[in-house]
Amino acid sequence: KFVTEAARSSSAGCRRSHAPDASVAARRRLPISMAAQDAQNEQLRKAVEQALAASFVARRAKNDVAKDLLHKDRPPTADDIRQALEDGGWAKELRIKVHELHRQATTEKIHGKDSLASVQKARKQWEASINDELRAIASERRVPLVRKRKKIVIKKKEEETDELIEMKVEEVLSPTLVTPGTRFLFDSDDLLDAISHIESPSNNEGWGLVKLQLKTMTLTELRDKYKELHPSKRQWGVDDVAGDPRDRNKFADAWHELGEKCLAEGHIPLARTYARRGVPPSLRPAIYRSLLGLPFMEDAQTTSAFEERYYEDLRDRVDSIELVTDELYQMDVQHVADDDTYFIFDEMLGNCVLAFSRDVWVPKNAVVKTHAPLPCESELMKGQPVPPCGVQPFRGFVSYAAPLTFVFGREPSLYFAFRAFYAQHFCRLNVLRTNQNTLLPLCALFERLVIEHHPRLFFYLVQVGVDPLAIALPWIQFGFVGLLDVEQVLLLWDRLLGFEDLSLLSVLAAAIFVYRSEKLLQCSNLEEAREMFQDGAVLEVVPLLQTFLWPEGL
C-alpha cells in the first residue's frame, strides 16, 4: 500500500518538471484534453509502480518491514506499514527510487533521423569522418583496433652483497603511453567547421555561423525559466561571500541547514529546486548523487557494493584488453592535466576515463548516442563497438570529469557521477541535431542573444573576421571548463542540474561577450579577441547571468 501511494504522490510531484504533459503539448501547439492527460498520467503511474515493485530496493524494504510486523497480534494497517518504512529508513530510499524510475520513464531519448535533411546529411558525414580517422590512426601505427594487453617483464634489484646481486622478476601490465606525434580524432575547431557548413533549407544568410532557423527561447522565456536566479533571491556563490560578514554567515548557515533538510526528506524535486540557487561544497556530493539518480548512501563519498563491483569489472577489462582508443583518451588526460588546477588528479582521471570507454551501459542509457558505432571484428569483442561506450575520444572529453574531482574524492564515486552527468546532459553537447538542448540550438541561441543585446559588437567582430561562436563554442561544449575557476564551474553545474536545461550555457557565453564588449570592440583579429578572455578565472557566474537577464537589477 505504501509503495502504491509513494509511486502516485512522487509521480504527481515530478510531472511538473519532467513529464511531457499539457505544458509541453501547448508549446508544441498540440491539442490535449484533460481526459487524455489523466489517462496518460495514470498510465505513467502504473508503469512506475510496476517498476518499483520489481526493484531490488522495494523487495528489500518489503522483507525488512515484514519481519517487524509479523509479531503484531493484528493485521498491519497502511499506517503501520508506512511507519515501519519510515522507522527503517526505507521510505526515503523508496522516494528516491520512484523519482529515478519516473525520470527514466519521462526522459525522451533522441534517436532516428533529424527533421532537417541538411543536418541529417551533415551528421552522417561527421560521424563517418570520425570513424575513418580512427581507422587511419590504427593503420598508421600498424595496430589492430582491439588486442590483448601485453605484459612486460621487469627485473628489480632485490638484494645486493659484495659477491651477488639477486634479481626479482615481476610481470606487470604494459601502461598506456602516448606515442609522440599522436593526434586527436577531432577538436572544437573541427566541430565548428562542421557546424558552419550545414546549409539552411531557406538559404538564410545571417550574421552568425549557424544558418539554420532553429527554435530558441526568447529573453522573456529565459527570464521565466530562470526566475530563481533573479537578483531578489539570495544565491549561493554570491550572498555567502559578499556583504556584511554577519549577514553572509547567517545566510550560509541557513542555506546549509535547508540543504540538509532537503537531503533528509529524500524528495528529489525539492533538492532540484534547492540546487537552482547553488549548493554548498560540503553538500555537493550528496546533492549531485541524488539529482543524478545514483543510489542513496549515508556517506556520499562512498558507493554501493554493486557500484564497487561494477567499477572493478571495468578496470579489469582495461587491464585485459587494449583498445586503439586508449592512447587517445590518455592524451586528452594529459591535455586537461596541463591545467594547474587538475594536474594532481591525472591518474584518477585516466583510470576513470578508460573505465568509461569500456562501459556498455553508456550507449544504452544516454539521452542521445554521441557517435556512430565502429563495429569490432576481433573475437575479443565480437559484436561490440570500439570503444564499447560509443564515445570516440576527442580533445576536451576529460573536461566533463575534471571538475568533479573537487566533489568526489574516490575513483568509483567520481566515475558514476561523471558517467551519469554525461549520459543525462553532456552527451547533448556533442551531436549535430536540431533537438532542443543539443549543441546546434544552443549555438544558435548564443548568437541570437549577442546580436539582440549588442548588435554593434557582433557586426564589428564579423567585419574584422572574428566569428563569436569560434570563441564561445568550447565554452558551451565543455561547460566552461578551462575558462572559469573550478568553483565557478561547479556553481554553474549546480544550476544545470537544478534547472535540467543547458540553455544556461548559451546565456552565460553571451553574458561574457557583452561584459567584455568594450575591449572586444578594440580587437582587430581572432588572436586578439581570444586574449580578451585569458583572465577567465576572475569571471563570476551568478552576477554575470543576473546582469544579462535583468540589467535593470531589482
VOPANU-893576 format. One record per residue (C-alpha): x, y, z. Coordinates in steps of 0.1 Angstrom, whole numbers, plus 2048, in hexadecimal, padded with zeros to 3 digits. Example, Ala and Ser with C-alpha at 12.3 -4.5 7.8 and 13.67 -1.06 7.14 Angstrom:
VOPANU-893576
87B7D384E 8897F5847 
//
This chain:
VOPANU-893576
800800800 81C818809 82E8107E8 80E8187D5 8098397E7 82E8427E3 82D83C7BE 80E8507BA 81986E7CE 83C86F7C1 83186D79D 8198897A3 83489E7B2 84C897796 83589D779 8398C277B 85E8C0773 8618A175E 84389374D 83A89C72A 8188A9736 7FF8C472C 8198E072F 8308CF716 8128C86FF 8098EC701 82C8F76F6 8298DF6D9 8068EC6D3 7F78C96D5 7D48C56E2 7D18B1701 7B28AB716 7B18A873B 7A3884738 7C087B721 7D988B73A 7CA878757 7CC857744 7F185F73B 7F9867760 7E784776C 7FA832753 81B84275E 81283C783 80B81777C 82C813769 840823785 82D80E79F 8347EE78D 8597F6788 85C8007AD 84C7DF7B8 8657CC7A4 8837E07B1 89D7D37C8 8987EF7E2 8727E87E3 8787C37E9 8917CA805 8797E3815 85C7CA813 8707AE823 87E7C583E 85C7D4847 84B7B1847 8637A5862 85A7C3878 8357BF874 831799877 83179A89D 8127B089E 7F27A08AA 7DD7B088F 7E07B5869 7F67D4862 7E57F3855 7F280B83B 7FD822857 810806867 8227FE847 82A823840 837828863 84D809861 85B815840 86383784F 87382786E 888810859 89482C842 88381B824 86B83781D 88784E812 8978347FC 87582C7EC 86F8517E5 8918547D4 88A8347C0 8688407B5 8778607A8 89284E795 878837785 86285577D 87F86776D 888848758 86484474C 860869742 882871734 87E87370E 89C8636FD 8A88716DD 8AC8596C0 8A485469C 8A786C680 8A8892685 88B8A767A 8A28BB663 8B18A8646 8D08BF645 8D78B766A 8D2892665 8EB893648 9048A765C 90288F67A 907871664 926880654 93388B676 92F869686 93E857668 95C86E668 96386768D 962841687 978845668 99185967C 99383F697 99982367D 9B483966D 9C683D68F 9C5818695 9D3812672 9EF82B676 9F981C697 9F57F9689 9E07ED6A6 9BD7DC6A7 99F7EE6B5 99F7D46D1 9BA7BD6E0 9C37AD700 9D77C3717 9FB7B8718 A0E7B0737 A327BC73B A4D7AC751 A5E7C376A A7D7B877C A827CA79D AA17C97B3 A967B87D3 AB57B37E7 AD97BD7E1 AF97AF7F2 B1E7B07EA B1B7917D6 AF878E7C9 ADB7A37BC AB97917BD A9F79C7A4 A7979A7AA A6579378B A427A2788 A287A276D A147C276A 9FB7CF752 A087E7737 9FD80A73F 9EA820726 A05838719 A00854700 A158506E1 A258706D5 A1387F6B8 9F186F6C1 9D58866B7 9B188B6C4 99587D6AF 9858A06B0 9828BF6C4 96A8DC6C8 9788ED6A9 96F8CF694 94C8CE6A3 9488F469C 9528EE678 9378D2675 91D8EA684 92690766D 9228F164E 8FE8E6656 8E98F663B 8C7906643 8A98F9630 89D91D62D 8BF92B621 8C0940641 8DF956641 8E1966663 8FF974676 90695568A 916933680 8F5920688 8E1926668 8C3910673 8A291F67F 8A090D6A1 8879136BD 8989236DB 88A9336FA 8839586FA 89196F715 86F96F726 86E949726 892948734 88995F750 86B94A759 87F92A756 89B93676D 88694C784 89793C7A3 8B794E798 8A797079B 8BC9897B0 89F98B7C9 8A69677D3 8C595F7E8 8DE9497D7 8FA9327E2 91993F7D1 9109637D7 8FF9697F8 91595180C 935965801 9299897FD 91B9A3814 91B9A683A 92E98884A 912982864 8F7982849 90996C831 91295384D 8EE953857 8E394C834 8FE93182F 8F391F84F 8CE921845 8D4915822 8E98F882D 8CE8EE846 8B48EF82B 8C98D9815 8CC8BF830 8A68BF835 8A28B980F 8B989C811 8A888E830 88788F81E 89487B801 87C88F7EA 88F8957CA 8798B27BD 8828C57DD 8A78BF7D9 8A48C97B4 8948EA7BD 8AE8EF7D8 8CB8EA7BF 8BD9067A9 8CB91F7C2 8EC90E7C8 8F98F17DE 9138F57FA 9328E07F3 92C8C9811 90A8BF804 9138BB7DF 91C8967E0 8FA88D7EF 8E68A67DA 8F789B7BA 8F28767C0 8CE87D7C8 8C78927A9 8DA87A792 8C585D79E 8E284A7AF 8DB8337CD 8D68447EE 8F5841805 8F884E829 91B85981F 9188687FC 93D8627F7 93883D7F7 9268277DE 9108097E1 91E7E57E0 90F7E17BD 9208017B1 9427F67C0 9407D47AE 9357E478E 9527FC78E 96B7E1796 95E7CD779 9637EA761 9877EF76E 98D7C9769 9827CD744 99A7EA740 9B67D474E 9AE7B6738 9A67C7716 9B77E4705 9A37FA6ED 9B28116D3 99E82D6E4 9B0829706 9CE83E6FB 9B78596EE 9A385B70F 9C485C722 9D187870C 9B288C715 9B888673A 9DB895735 9CB8B2723 9B38BA73F 9CD8B375A 9E38CE74A 9CC8E575D 9DB8EC780 9B88E778F 9B58C3784 9D98B5780 9D88A37A2 9BA88F797 9CA881777 9CB85D783 9A785D790 99A86D770 9AE85475B 9A083676D 97C84476C 97C84D747 98B82B73C 97081A752 956830741 96282571F 95A800728 938807736 91B7F9720 90280A737 90982B727 8FA826704 8DC814713 8D483072B 8E185171C 8C6869711 8D68696EF 8F28546E0 9118696DB 9218586BD 91983D6A4 92581B6B0 94580D6A1 9407E76A0 95B7D16AD 9647B2699 97C7A36B3 9717856C7 97C7986E6 95E7AF6E3 9487A06C8 92A7B56C0 9337D16D7 93C7F46CA 95F8036CF 95F8116E9 9417FF6FB 93582070A 92E82E6E7 94084F6EE 95F8536D9 97C8656EA 97E88A6E1 9918A76EE 9808B470E 96B896717 97D892739 9708B5741 94F8A674A 95F892767 97A8AB772 9658C3788 9558A5799 97689C7A8 9708B97C0 94F8AA7CA 9568847CC 9778787DC 9758537D2 9778457AF 9578317B0 94284E7BD 9528657A4 94C84C788 92784778D 91F86C791 933874771 92285875E 8FF863769 907888761 91387F73E 8F6867736 8DB87F742 8E98A1738 90C8A4727 90588B70C 8EE8A56FD 90B8BD6F8 91D8A66DF 90389E6C5 8F78AF6A6 8D28B06AA 8B68CA6AB 8A58BC6CA 8A28D56E7 8BE8D5700 8D78C86E7 8F58DA6D9 8E78EA6BA 8CA8FC6CB 8E19066E7 8F99166CE 8DC9276BC 8CF9346DE 8F19426E6 8F59556C5 8D19626C7 8D696F6EB 8F69826E2 8E69916C3 8C799C6D6 8DB9AA6F4 8F89BA6E2 8F39B96BC 9109D26B7 9289BB6C8 91D99C6B4 91F9AF693 9419BE69B 95099C6A4 94398C684 9519AA66F 9749A467D 97297F677 96997369A 94C95C69D 94095E6C1 9369396C0 95A9306B9 96393C6DB 9439326EE 93F90E6E0 9588FE6F7 948910715 92690270C 9328E0702 9468DA722 9318EC73C 94B90873F 9668F174C 987901743 97A924744 96B928767 97A921789 96F8FE794 95890B7AF 946921796 94390377F 9328EF79B 91B90C7A4 91090C77F 90C8E677F 8F78E979F 8DF8FD78A 8E08E576C 8D58C9783 8BB8DE794 8AB8EC774 8B28CD75F 8B88E4742 8D88EB72F 8CC90D721 8DD91D73F 8FE91572D 8F492B70F 8E8947726 90894773A 91D94871A 90996570C 90C97772E 93297472E 93398370B 91E9A0714 9329A5734 9529A7720 9439BB704 9589DB708 9799C7705 96C9B26E9 9639D16D5 9889D96D4 9939B76C6 99D9B36A2 9A198D69F 99896C6AF 9B89696C3 9B398B6D3 98F9826DB 9999616EB 9B2975701 995988710 98A969721 9AB95C72F 9A1968752 981954753 989949777 97D96B783 95B967774 93E95F78C 92194B77E 903957792 90997D790 90F97976A 8EE966765 8DA97E77B 8E899D769 8E198F747 8BE98274E 8B399F764 8C89BE75B 8B09D476D 8B99C278E 8A09BE7AA 
//
